[in-house]
């Protein structure tokens, strides 16, 4: 029984002992886990190095610090050495040797790389354990990860370096002041240069030492407000330089705390030059305002879209608008409907920068003439159009009256010349017809008189053609020609039979022109003949042909410029008086005893109708030079159709004649009938179309059509032939007109006609035309 009780007692003791052991083990593990957590929180690991066996043991935190997997890498002293950065490795090894061999304390900070996942900074402390005779047996210690602290220190150093760099290299002056003692405690290079002090000198100064005494009370008051934070920016503050001169600054100040002490830091910007410039600018603006507002001319400024941004009182008075109204308007709003804003657009894009006349509209709808001077202004990054407007209405009216007087004089001269020439020719016509009527019994004499009357009428035709040429008619029938041969033939013909010599010079690469050869020859003939007469039929006329390039806007007579061929005709005759130069191209104006006064007028109109220009330079008793400009051909020219006289009599034809003049219909019908043809007449294009349609439907179509080009108040030949060609595309038609300015005459084939007859025409011209078409 006792044995059993003893066994039970032993068992209980054993169980109790086991429980105590388990509790102790649990406490130990808990303590160990807390220690590891503490190491992790503090980023501290412990290590031990057995110097004898070279074995190393690490705590878990060291593995984490080194970034090494404890299950893959066995720690050793060599691994520790490898993880130390190369620039720290020698220092580390020497510290270990000193601790082991010389028993010196081992402590240091090192950068860890190599096997480390990321760069680390560590602080390590170690102690060497020695045996009883002093031999080193082992070394143990701790490692703390100080990477975060190092990075913070580095950032702080970088920040301080940046601040110092900004502080010293700033272009604005910077000073720090003690707000209590009102003393300077720090200053940068810029403020020292600004005030002429060294840093050592400036930090000995007080606020009172840096400003003029008369301004000191105001400045100290502003200083106190900046200290209290009530004000940050103060402007236009006077400061004393070391040499006693004054500069003006803007100060932006802020209160801060450095090391627990209050401090006022100010940024100083020198505005002395700016202040002087602003003063000068204000003076300039005052002068400009006076000029702008008191000018006798209107002044305006507009943006590139044409919107007014500034106008002066005179401009407002000129236009009848208030300043407020104009600033809501555009330049175009002041132009009458028939005036295009071309000048403004040219100025805005830089194509024009000069003076032009233009018509402007007032608020009440009336207009006035103005001389406008415009140019582009560059103000900052923006561009504006500046205009000066001078009212020239009164001058323009006086000039128009003068021009009217001159025109009336020219018209009077023209009317007198025409009446004189026509009366002379009509005298011949009436005289010959009267004699013919009296000699009806003598057929030969009567026929001769009628021939003379017809000749006189031909002269009237030449006169009317000349008049058409220098008025709006005489449209040239152009073809591509070379000038050299035309010029030479015309010069030779003009001087044949005279004692005047000539000299021809022509550029080797002379360009061709598109021109009416006959009209051009007439121009050269007239000018050369005048040159010969100016030299009294002797001397020499020099004629030169050359190429010329004229830039756009350079020549007022040829504003668009381009490529031209020039003919210079020079003589050394009596010259032209200055007062006559402006009128030499007027019709019937002449200073010669003999001459019609139509030669130069005709020449001027012919060249103008060719798109060219005639210039004349002359000095009394020193000769004259006429220069003719003709546009150079750029492509194959228009070939002129020539009419060949056909001697063979054509077959009998059915002809439809359309003309709005009754007597022309009667006379032309008689001539057509005399020539053996059948004729039917119509007074306008609509009637002609209806007659043509009826005849075609009846199986009696017309063989030929003769249509007048212009019908007063009705359809003319150009419109009628288009309708008729829809009915019969192959019909042959002749266009007839007394005008020479229509493009239909010059290019009749492209308008649906087969030939043309210029009025007046005789029976022979009519016969040749009909025979050619009927035989074709």
TILOTI-21861 format. One record per residue (C-alpha): x, y, z. Coordinates in steps of 0.02 Angstrom, whole numbers, padded with zeros to 5 digits, always signed. Example, Ala and Ser with C-alpha at 12.3 -4.5 7.8 and 13.67 -1.06 7.14 Angstrom:
REM TILOTI-21861
+00615-00225+00390
+00684-00053+00357
This chain:
REM TILOTI-21861
+00000+00000+00000
+00140+00116+00046
+00228+00069-00113
+00074+00117-00212
+00055+00281-00120
+00238+00319-00149
+00221+00284-00333
+00073+00400-00343
+00169+00534-00253
+00318+00514-00369
+00205+00524-00520
+00127+00684-00458
+00297+00761-00427
+00355+00710-00598
+00201+00783-00680
+00223+00943-00583
+00405+00953-00633
+00357+00926-00816
+00227+01062-00806
+00354+01183-00732
+00478+01139-00868
+00349+01167-01004
+00300+01332-00926
+00481+01387-00920
+00508+01335-01099
+00353+01433-01153
+00414+01586-01059
+00584+01566-01142
+00508+01555-01317
+00396+01702-01280
+00545+01800-01219
+00645+01750-01371
+00503+01804-01487
+00489+01971-01398
+00676+01993-01416
+00665+01961-01604
+00522+02085-01616
+00622+02212-01521
+00769+02184-01637
+00656+02207-01789
+00578+02366-01719
+00748+02438-01673
+00826+02368-01833
+00962+02293-01727
+01034+02118-01749
+01164+02027-01645
+01309+01926-01710
+01451+01819-01646
+01614+01771-01733
+01714+01624-01669
+01888+01682-01710
+01965+01510-01682
+01844+01412-01793
+01796+01562-01905
+01613+01518-01878
+01485+01658-01878
+01310+01663-01808
+01180+01795-01846
+01013+01838-01775
+00866+01842-01894
+00871+02032-01904
+01047+02030-01977
+00987+01917-02117
+00852+02044-02153
+00974+02190-02146
+01093+02101-02267
+00949+02043-02375
+01009+01863-02367
+00902+01706-02358
+00955+01613-02199
+00907+01447-02277
+01020+01472-02430
+01174+01560-02364
+01280+01511-02217
+01354+01664-02131
+01542+01686-02127
+01669+01823-02099
+01711+01824-02286
+01528+01858-02330
+01529+02003-02206
+01685+02076-02289
+01605+02056-02463
+01449+02150-02411
+01549+02303-02356
+01563+02434-02496
+01734+02439-02577
+01770+02616-02519
+01733+02565-02337
+01806+02389-02344
+01986+02433-02301
+01930+02541-02154
+01819+02397-02093
+01957+02268-02100
+02080+02382-02012
+01953+02413-01874
+01927+02226-01850
+02116+02195-01845
+02137+02335-01719
+02002+02262-01607
+02071+02085-01618
+02257+02120-01612
+02268+02284-01517
+02114+02264-01408
+02045+02430-01471
+01857+02464-01466
+01767+02409-01622
+01631+02529-01681
+01593+02608-01849
+01470+02652-01986
+01483+02566-02154
+01391+02556-02318
+01336+02380-02361
+01324+02319-02542
+01369+02163-02639
+01252+02026-02582
+01132+02155-02512
+00967+02177-02602
+00975+02365-02580
+01109+02481-02520
+01113+02495-02330
+01205+02596-02200
+01242+02507-02037
+01313+02551-01868
+01405+02405-01789
+01482+02382-01615
+01585+02231-01563
+01682+02162-01416
+01824+02034-01418
+01821+01890-01291
+01994+01828-01239
+02056+01676-01140
+02153+01683-00978
+02316+01720-01071
+02237+01859-01177
+02217+01765-01340
+02063+01818-01440
+01935+01681-01440
+01778+01761-01511
+01699+01925-01552
+01517+01971-01532
+01415+02128-01554
+01267+02210-01635
+01225+02290-01804
+01096+02427-01821
+01019+02474-01989
+01039+02666-01999
+00993+02682-02184
+00840+02791-02151
+00939+02906-02038
+01080+02920-02165
+00959+02960-02304
+00876+03092-02197
+01046+03167-02155
+01092+03165-02340
+00929+03250-02389
+00954+03377-02253
+01131+03413-02315
+01070+03426-02494
+00930+03540-02439
+01052+03649-02343
+01168+03652-02493
+01026+03700-02609
+00969+03834-02490
+01145+03903-02475
+01165+03897-02665
+00999+03985-02693
+01038+04108-02555
+01208+04154-02625
+01168+04145-02811
+01000+04233-02807
+00994+04388-02917
+00884+04473-02788
+00959+04530-02624
+00916+04427-02469
+00941+04481-02289
+00890+04408-02121
+00858+04525-01977
+00830+04507-01791
+00657+04586-01769
+00688+04627-01586
+00858+04710-01598
+00825+04768-01779
+00997+04704-01832
+01054+04614-01988
+01107+04435-01950
+01136+04366-02127
+01154+04435-02304
+01188+04360-02475
+01308+04415-02610
+01175+04508-02712
+01122+04624-02570
+01304+04659-02529
+01338+04711-02709
+01175+04808-02714
+01223+04913-02563
+01412+04914-02587
+01456+04824-02423
+01548+04664-02383
+01455+04530-02287
+01559+04564-02133
+01512+04749-02142
+01327+04726-02176
+01294+04608-02029
+01354+04745-01910
+01218+04865-01970
+01048+04906-01897
+00889+04939-01994
+00906+05125-01952
+01077+05131-02037
+01009+05075-02206
+00877+05207-02247
+00869+05397-02264
+00825+05484-02101
+00678+05578-02176
+00597+05412-02226
+00646+05314-02070
+00484+05333-01971
+00378+05267-02116
+00499+05125-02152
+00510+05066-01971
+00321+05065-01963
+00317+04954-02118
+00453+04844-02039
+00346+04815-01884
+00195+04769-01991
+00299+04642-02085
+00359+04569-01919
+00179+04551-01859
+00128+04472-02025
+00010+04613-02068
+00106+04657-02225
+00225+04561-02337
+00267+04671-02488
+00326+04851-02474
+00362+04949-02633
+00475+05091-02683
+00579+05090-02523
+00734+05204-02524
+00896+05125-02461
+01065+05203-02426
+01217+05130-02512
+01386+05132-02426
+01439+05280-02535
+01285+05381-02481
+01189+05363-02643
+01008+05306-02641
+00930+05159-02728
+00748+05106-02728
+00691+04929-02690
+00536+04822-02671
+00547+04714-02512
+00450+04553-02489
+00472+04498-02307
+00412+04351-02203
+00430+04309-02017
+00505+04136-01982
+00581+04045-01832
+00757+03976-01839
+00819+03875-01690
+00676+03939-01585
+00721+04120-01620
+00610+04238-01723
+00683+04303-01884
+00626+04415-02026
+00688+04364-02198
+00672+04492-02338
+00697+04482-02525
+00756+04646-02602
+00731+04689-02787
+00821+04842-02855
+00693+04946-02953
+00800+05103-02972
+00818+05085-03162
+00640+05026-03179
+00582+05176-03077
+00680+05294-03189
+00609+05209-03344
+00433+05222-03275
+00459+05407-03241
+00524+05429-03418
+00380+05325-03485
+00254+05432-03392
+00332+05587-03468
+00329+05506-03640
+00149+05452-03617
+00103+05628-03567
+00186+05698-03724
+00106+05562-03831
-00064+05598-03756
-00045+05781-03794
+00007+05745-03974
-00127+05611-03994
-00269+05717-03927
-00216+05886-03999
-00165+05827-04173
-00249+05910-04321
-00264+05740-04405
-00366+05590-04355
-00265+05452-04273
-00321+05273-04247
-00246+05109-04190
-00327+04943-04238
-00283+04761-04209
-00249+04645-04356
-00433+04597-04361
-00476+04779-04395
-00552+04817-04224
-00513+04991-04160
-00420+04995-03995
-00379+05181-03989
-00446+05338-04078
-00413+05522-04048
-00545+05662-04036
-00510+05725-04212
-00544+05553-04285
-00708+05548-04188
-00755+05720-04256
-00711+05667-04434
-00820+05513-04429
-00960+05579-04319
-00945+05434-04195
-00902+05442-04011
-00747+05355-03946
-00852+05220-03862
-00944+05186-04025
-00783+05174-04126
-00702+05054-04003
-00845+04933-04038
-00821+04949-04227
-00700+04885-04359
-00605+04978-04494
-00719+04903-04627
-00871+04985-04547
-00808+05157-04603
-00791+05106-04785
-00930+05136-04911
-00997+04977-04993
-00901+05008-05155
-00732+05027-05066
-00640+04866-05025
-00527+04856-04869
-00378+04811-04978
-00260+04942-04906
-00289+04888-04725
-00263+04704-04768
-00102+04744-04862
-00035+04845-04715
-00087+04709-04590
+00012+04573-04682
+00161+04687-04714
+00133+04706-04902
+00107+04894-04894
+00172+05033-04786
+00135+05201-04862
+00009+05336-04903
-00153+05306-04997
-00313+05401-05034
-00478+05322-04985
-00660+05366-04964
-00732+05350-04787
-00911+05351-04725
-00974+05457-04580
-01104+05405-04452
-01239+05504-04545
-01203+05408-04706
-01110+05548-04794
-00935+05516-04860
-00771+05611-04863
-00602+05584-04944
-00451+05553-04835
-00265+05534-04857
-00220+05383-04750
-00045+05344-04690
-00033+05170-04617
+00100+05059-04543
+00116+04908-04429
+00165+04936-04247
+00244+04797-04143
+00196+04823-03961
+00260+04682-03853
+00202+04519-03929
+00058+04601-04020
+00045+04691-04187
-00068+04838-04226
-00104+04946-04376
-00075+05131-04344
-00165+05251-04458
-00156+05440-04480
-00307+05510-04573
-00302+05681-04656
-00465+05749-04726
-00433+05799-04908
-00615+05820-04960
-00595+06006-04999
-00433+05977-05094
-00511+05830-05186
-00660+05936-05239
-00544+06072-05303
-00441+05940-05395
-00598+05862-05470
-00653+06033-05530
-00482+06059-05608
-00490+05888-05690
-00665+05924-05753
-00601+06084-05830
-00456+05992-05911
-00574+05856-05974
-00692+05986-06044
-00545+06068-06131
-00491+05897-06199
-00669+05856-06250
-00682+06025-06333
-00521+05994-06426
-00581+05819-06473
-00753+05878-06528
-00678+06020-06630
-00553+05902-06711
-00684+05771-06752
-00804+05903-06820
-00664+05978-06924
-00607+05811-06997
-00783+05745-07027
-00842+05910-07106
-00694+05903-07225
-00732+05723-07273
-00921+05753-07285
-00887+05905-07393
-00802+05788-07515
-00945+05662-07504
-01081+05794-07531
-00982+05879-07668
-00948+05720-07768
-01129+05660-07748
-01196+05830-07804
-01085+05829-07959
-01136+05647-07994
-01321+05694-07986
-01292+05837-08107
-01198+05721-08224
-01325+05580-08230
-01325+05594-08418
-01138+05561-08421
-01123+05387-08343
-00932+05387-08344
-00921+05554-08255
-01061+05508-08134
-00976+05342-08092
-00809+05431-08066
-00889+05556-07946
-00971+05414-07848
-00802+05325-07837
-00728+05484-07763
-00871+05496-07639
-00842+05316-07590
-00656+05352-07565
-00700+05497-07451
-00814+05382-07352
-00670+05258-07332
-00569+05398-07254
-00710+05425-07129
-00702+05239-07089
-00515+05255-07050
-00552+05404-06940
-00686+05311-06840
-00568+05163-06819
-00436+05278-06748
-00564+05352-06629
-00618+05178-06573
-00437+05131-06544
-00397+05268-06420
-00569+05262-06337
-00633+05095-06273
-00634+04999-06436
-00503+04931-06553
-00480+04766-06460
-00320+04692-06531
-00325+04528-06626
-00171+04451-06547
-00051+04321-06608
+00122+04267-06551
+00253+04375-06637
+00436+04418-06625
+00463+04604-06601
+00629+04625-06690
+00560+04602-06867
+00402+04703-06831
+00503+04848-06761
+00628+04847-06904
+00493+04847-07039
+00394+04986-06953
+00549+05096-06931
+00602+05072-07111
+00428+05113-07175
+00412+05269-07065
+00580+05340-07121
+00571+05292-07305
+00597+05445-07414
+00670+05551-07271
+00848+05599-07231
+00832+05532-07053
+00946+05385-07014
+00909+05249-06886
+01004+05129-06773
+00925+04965-06718
+00984+04867-06565
+00898+04708-06506
+00935+04592-06359
+00992+04420-06415
+00868+04328-06304
+00720+04443-06339
+00556+04366-06284
+00403+04351-06393
+00242+04448-06361
+00058+04419-06397
+00005+04569-06498
-00092+04636-06647
+00050+04655-06771
-00039+04789-06873
-00083+04896-06722
+00092+04879-06650
+00171+04929-06816
+00058+05083-06817
+00119+05133-06642
+00303+05120-06690
+00270+05208-06855
+00186+05357-06769
+00321+05378-06635
+00466+05359-06757
+00384+05482-06877
+00366+05608-06734
+00550+05582-06691
+00601+05616-06870
+00496+05775-06875
+00572+05832-06707
+00744+05822-06790
+00682+05915-06946
+00701+05761-07053
+00885+05732-07015
+00988+05655-06876
+00968+05477-06815
+00831+05384-06721
+00894+05250-06601
+00774+05105-06573
+00817+04972-06444
+00721+04815-06393
+00758+04727-06228
+00685+04617-06091
+00636+04692-05923
+00577+04625-05754
+00468+04743-05652
+00435+04708-05469
+00259+04720-05401
+00215+04893-05335
+00371+04977-05408
+00293+05052-05565
+00128+05146-05544
+00081+05115-05726
+00109+04927-05706
+00064+04897-05523
+00063+04707-05534
+00237+04702-05614
+00296+04551-05712
+00400+04508-05866
+00399+04634-06009
+00480+04672-06176
+00530+04855-06197
+00551+04962-06352
+00652+05122-06326
+00636+05253-06464
+00760+05396-06440
+00792+05554-06538
+00901+05708-06513
+00772+05832-06575
+00689+05984-06501
+00611+05892-06355
+00442+05924-06272
+00407+06069-06156
+00368+06016-05977
+00195+06095-05979
+00148+05990-06131
+00212+05821-06069
+00050+05784-05973
-00058+05812-06128
+00038+05733-06271
-00073+05579-06267
-00235+05680-06271
-00331+05661-06435
-00316+05808-06554
-00186+05892-06445
-00036+05940-06552
+00099+06073-06556
+00140+06042-06739
+00080+06150-06881
+00028+05994-06975
-00047+05841-06895
-00212+05776-06830
-00161+05753-06649
-00222+05572-06654
-00055+05483-06679
+00006+05475-06497
-00171+05459-06428
-00196+05307-06539
-00026+05236-06490
-00064+05257-06305
-00231+05168-06318
-00160+05025-06423
-00023+04989-06295
-00146+05005-06151
-00264+04881-06236
-00114+04761-06248
-00091+04770-06058
+00064+04879-06074
+00118+05058-06046
+00207+05202-06134
+00328+05313-06039
+00404+05473-06106
+00557+05567-06044
+00602+05730-06128
+00697+05890-06100
+00677+06044-06209
+00813+06050-06344
+00889+05888-06277
+00784+05756-06364
+00650+05632-06312
+00643+05447-06265
+00481+05348-06282
+00481+05179-06192
+00348+05051-06236
+00315+04908-06114
+00229+04752-06181
+00192+04596-06075
+00309+04454-06124
+00221+04297-06185
+00220+04153-06061
+00133+04024-06171
+00086+03992-06351
-00007+04144-06415
-00174+04160-06501
-00161+04139-06689
-00267+04263-06786
-00377+04197-06923
-00347+04286-07087
-00479+04310-07219
-00424+04261-07394
-00513+04342-07539
-00600+04213-07645
-00614+04258-07828
-00732+04114-07875
-00915+04166-07868
-01013+04062-07745
-01174+03971-07779
-01340+04054-07742
-01376+04046-07554
-01522+04074-07437
-01464+04205-07310
-01545+04262-07147
-01496+04442-07104
-01525+04510-06927
-01495+04694-06883
-01589+04816-06771
-01563+04965-06888
-01697+04976-07022
-01592+05063-07153
-01449+04937-07130
-01570+04794-07157
-01631+04878-07319
-01457+04922-07386
-01380+04752-07340
-01529+04660-07415
-01507+04757-07577
-01321+04714-07583
-01355+04529-07548
-01489+04527-07684
-01373+04613-07808
-01245+04476-07772
-01375+04349-07825
-01428+04278-07660
-01598+04258-07577
-01616+04355-07413
-01739+04361-07269
-01726+04490-07129
-01756+04499-06940
-01746+04649-06822
-01677+04553-06669
-01611+04385-06610
-01777+04313-06550
-01860+04348-06718
-01709+04273-06809
-01721+04112-06706
-01906+04094-06745
-01879+04124-06932
-01733+04000-06932
-01839+03867-06844
-01985+03888-06963
-01873+03878-07117
-01787+03721-07052
-01953+03638-07011
-02019+03684-07185
-01870+03599-07268
-01797+03765-07329
-01650+03795-07211
-01537+03946-07226
-01362+03923-07296
-01286+04075-07210
-01327+04191-07066
-01271+04373-07046
-01306+04433-06868
-01279+04604-06791
-01181+04584-06627
-01269+04720-06526
-01458+04748-06526
-01525+04891-06422
-01656+04826-06300
-01658+04651-06377
-01564+04489-06404
-01400+04514-06498
-01304+04399-06613
-01197+04316-06478
-01347+04249-06381
-01446+04208-06539
-01310+04101-06619
-01299+03993-06461
-01486+03953-06474
-01477+03921-06661
-01329+03803-06645
-01439+03697-06532
-01553+03680-06683
-01414+03659-06812
-01236+03637-06753
-01163+03651-06929
-01240+03816-06983
-01120+03949-07048
-01138+04122-06971
-01057+04293-06990
-01048+04418-06846
-01060+04602-06894
-01027+04753-06783
-00974+04934-06784
-00886+04911-06614
-00713+04841-06597
-00706+04816-06407
-00804+04654-06395
-00710+04490-06363
-00832+04411-06485
-00751+04507-06629
-00573+04460-06579
-00618+04276-06547
-00771+04253-06657
-00741+04066-06689
-00747+04023-06504
-00918+04110-06497
-00994+04006-06636
-00963+04116-06789
-00871+04071-06950
-00818+04247-07003
-00842+04431-06959
-00885+04592-07050
-00834+04759-06979
-00959+04897-07009
-00962+04991-07122
-00927+04867-07259
-00949+04886-07446
-01018+04762-07570
-00844+04697-07612
-00805+04652-07430
-00978+04571-07417
-00952+04474-07577
-00781+04408-07524
-00849+04353-07355
-01000+04263-07430
-00897+04182-07567
-00771+04115-07442
-00904+04039-07330
-01009+03971-07473
-00856+03890-07551
-00793+03822-07386
